[in-house]
Amino acid sequence: MAASLSRLPITGCLKLCHRVVDGLCGQEPPHRGDYSATWSLEEWMELINSLTALFRMVVGNNSSDEEMLAELVDLDSGHAQALLSVLRAREEEIHHALLERTISISCATLQDFDWQLKLALSSDKISSLHTPLLSLNLDVRENGHLQPVTVEMNREELNTLISSLEAANKVVLQLK
């Protein structure tokens, strides 16, 4: 991520990071077209996934500034400070978005699920990446109504989901 992000000036880095947080909070995410001259599609996807994961991890773990800067050791200090300033300025929004997502999942009852593994093949460039995606179809009962929910996840997001489900299972087993 360090080499990719350093291609932008500090002001561009700030703008990109704010847009990544916007996307994380359910608003308009950054558009690849705005940065197509800076990064290839593969680099873009890796950068956006890395930034999103970093913001989720730091806010989710309530990490200190020092802990976050330790994660950004490969990044020059100007860009690292830009990331830190965006994180601290929007920490409440990120926390609220993560909490809202958790609450909406935990308030519903899972009725059934189905999964499929597929490769993203919507264009020549994307198909050359061979990015496996999991399409998870959930039937969720909420307020007495059955709702289908479809989630597509990459490998990193799937690993996070599995870890969360394993942790939830441990808590349930302890309550028995």
Secondary structure, DSSP 8 states (H G I E B T S, - for coil): -HHHHTTS-HHHHHHHHHHHHHHHTTS----GGGGTTTS-HHHHHHHHHHHHHHHHHHHHTT--HHHHHHHTTTS-HHHHHHHHHHHHHHHHHHHHHHHHHHHHHHTSEEEEEEEEEEE--SSHHHHTT--EEEEEEEEEEETTEEEEEEEEE-HHHHHHHHHHHHHHHHHHHHH-
